[in-house]
Structure formats: structure tokens, C-alpha cells
Amino acid sequence: MLFNSFIFMFFLAFLLPSYYLLKTRRSRNILLLVASYVFYGYWDWRFCSLLLISSIVDFLVGRSMYKSEYKSRRKLLLMVSLTANLGILGFFKYFNFFIDSFEAMIGIFNDNLDFLHINLILPVGISFYTFQTLSYTIDIYRGKITPTDNFFDFALFVSFFPQLVAGPIERAAHLLPQISTVRKTTREQFLDGSILIVYGLFKKVMIGDTAGRYVDHIFAHMDLYSSWEVVFALFMFSIQIYADFSGYSHIARGTAKLFGFEIMKNFEQPYLSTNITEFWRRWHISLSSWLKDYLYISLGGNRRGMNRTYLNLMITMILGGLWHGANWTFVIWGTLHGIYLAVHKFMIKGKKIVSDNKPLRSLGDILSFLPSNIITYLLVVITWLFFRVKGIDDISMFISKCSDWTWGNYPLRFMTILLGFTLITMVFDILEYITHSHVYFKRIKSRSFMFGLISTMFLSVVLFLINSKPLPFIYFQF
């Protein structure tokens, strides 16, 4: 069930009044739990069994771990949780990938081998809810939280539909207390939530999907287009994925607010970052913080010397790339970001080396004339190539096209429209940055103007959806 579809609008229109009519916390939670499974089962009801298995395993593991006085037993129980959750994720997402990779490696010596391949359907959002439920058992093991005794509350924590399939990846310490207490949706929450939903739909449908149709067409027929058009498509993809994913996050946060919940922000104007470390503090915040807290720090973080720090960064980002998809292109994407982060860490720690080295100092003087946020953005755009392509052949095609610098014949008018949508996104982001609020619309003094603006955005989305097929969110594939 896509957020940018009429079926979701009808789903929400039925669920909200039903939720408000119920007065007890328990009845509301059960309704949301059932609704979350209906929402998830809309793609394929068989996926619900995996969601239920993860919920049962981690609920039982969490309680047993908390009651145990022996560290060895707690560690064993944690391994049960890790094995069960990562085993399910690994089987559905990476089985064929590793078989193909192993087959290719062995095929160098013997090309007559044929390994088992299974036609698997990747459950929607499995990477997201796996990380969310794992954080629960890990936090109990570390003594940061106490487990809940209510299975229905925990099952809702794992399956809460606004953030189930594409995040934000919530922590139990933040979401479970909201589930276990009586909630009352305030007028301000309802207004904020409605604005976030409309703005998220506008970013996704009017900006992300418009850019996406251009990007998809160009990348599917790169051989027919000039280098300028192909490179322009890559820059448009950077706009598409941001509008698409941040739009989803706005809708998720807005929908949660309608039910009295507050879930974390997942984006903080990432393309305004002045370095790559700052970018990862602003982009997909729930994932980057998860990787930092549960992987990077577990590997030793920056506590064991600079060389170990660089290695930990590389391992974390490579696995972060692999988390996104079972493809070597995602491994390359993660590797590049790992290199970027390691270089930035070196630049911070190695200022004395740079200041004492004339060639490096000269290079630094040259780079200092360029705005750091532009450099950071360009570095990120380079990595988006490996995120967007389907395989190594597409990378080769892109690089070969860049040797032919001709303008081509793609309609200038369409490019102008895309740039216009990009400008709109930038204006909203800058306003958001200045006001430090995702609901800066409320700061507009004229209520009639605000109502007109929101209504216009919503009607634009509805008209667009009527005349075109809704596109799935990019991160639904992960």
C-alpha cells in the first residue's frame, strides 16, 4: 500500500475516526496493530508471518535476557536474536547474491558448475524492521532499557505502519513508551501532521516522481543520449532520491502525529552539509545513527588508534552499502562513502601534517576557494551513480558517454521544468533550515494564505495522481 495512492487515503480515512472513537489505550493499540498488519499484508499476506516471527522471537528473548543473571546466558540469547533476524534477512535478501558471487569466482576455474538458485520475493521493508527489532534486544543486553511485558505493545513497536517499510528506524526507548501510555492527539499535532503529509506528498509526487520519470528514461537508454543529458540525469537523481525519501519520511511523521505519536526526523537538509561527516548526520539519520551505535562503536569506534578507526569506518560503510541491496554496486557506493569519511577524519586529525607539507598545503589553499557544501554535494552525487545503476555494465556505459561532450536534443523545456521543481525544493529546505522547523508553514501569519498554499499543494498531488500511475518509493526495495 503506497502512501502516494488513493487506497492509502481511503485506508487512513477509515482508520482515523475508528481510532478516535476508541478511548482505551489497549483497544487503540490493538486497532493499530491490526491496521499495521493489513497495511503490510496488502503487498503480500505471506510477509506478515516473517513480521510475526521476528516479534515473537525478540519479545521472548528480551524477557529472558532481562531475567537472566548470567552474562554468558544473556550473550547466548542475544546470539539467538541476531541469528534469527539476520538469518531471515540474509536468506531473503542475500542468498542468490552470494550464490552468484561464489559461482562467478569458482567459474574462473570451472565453468561447468551450476549452483542452486531460488526464486525469492524480497519482503517489503525487511531491512528496516529487522534493524528496529534488533536494536531492542541489543539495548536490553547493554542494560539501556527494560523489556516490555505486553506482547501486543511490542508487536506494534515492530510493525507500526507509518514507519514500517522505509523508516525511520525507531528505537524502543523512544517509541515503546509512547505505545504504552494513553495518547491524545492535540489540535497542534493534527495540524502539524496534516501539513507534513501534504508537503511529503508534494515532494514525492510533484518533485521526486517528475524527476524520476526523466531519470529512468535516460538511464534505460543511455546509448541514445549525450554526455550532458546523462550527467544531468545523475544530478536529477540526487534530487529525485532526496525528494522521494524525505517525502516519505514527512508522510510517516505526519501520519504518526495524527495518532498522537512523535517519531524521529530522518533528514536535516543534507545537501547543505559542509563535509561528508556532517552529511551522514543529516541524511537517513535513523540508519546512520544505528550503524554508529550498533556497528561502528561495537567494532571499537575511534578508541583504538587512527588506522583501526579508518578500518572501522570502511567496514561500517561497506556493510551499510550492502544493507541497501544485494548488488556489488551498493558495495562500491558504501566503499566510496567509507573512503570519504576516512579522508575527512584524516584531514581533521592531520592538520599538522598538511600544514607542514607544502604540496598538501597548496592543494588545501586551492580547495579553500570552493564552497565546502558544493564540494560535499558533488562528492555525494558521484556516489549516487553506483546507487542508481543496475550493474557494472551501466557504470561502463555512463563513463563511456562522458567522453562525448555534446548537448544532444532532449527538450530544453522539460529540463527547465525539472530545474524549477529543484528550486522549489531548495527554497523549502532553506526556509526549513532557517526556521529550524519542519512545519514552517505555521509561521505564516495569514491563515487564509497558509490554507490556500496547503490546499493548492494537495490538489496538485491529487490531479497528478489521477493522470499518472503512482510510482513506488525508492527505499521500498530495501
Secondary structure, 3 states (H helix, E strand, C coil): CCCCCHHHHHHHHHHHHHHHHCCCHHHHHHHHHHHHHHHHHCCCCCHHHHHHHHHHHHHHHHHHHHHCCCHHHHHHHHHHHHHHHHHHHHHHHHHHHHHHHHHHHHHCCCCCCCCCCCCCCCCCCHHHHHHHHHHHHHHHHCCCCCCCCCHHHHHHHHHCHHHCCCCCCCCHHHHHHHHCCCCCCCHHHHHHHHHHHHHHHHHHHHHHHHHHHHHHHHHHCHHHCCHHHHHHHHHHHHHHHHHHHHHHHHHHHHHHHHCCCCCCCCCCCHHHCCCHHHHHHHCCHHHHHHHHHHHHCCCCCCCCCHHHHHHHHHHHHHHHHHHHCCCHHHHHHHHHHHHHHHHHHHHHHCHHHHHHCHHHHHHHHHHCCCCHHHHHHHHHHHHHHHHHCCCHHHHHHHHHHCCCCCCCCCCHHHHHHHHHHHHHHHHHHHHHHHHCCCCHHHHCCCHHHHHHHHHHHHHHHHHHHHHCCCCCCHHHHC
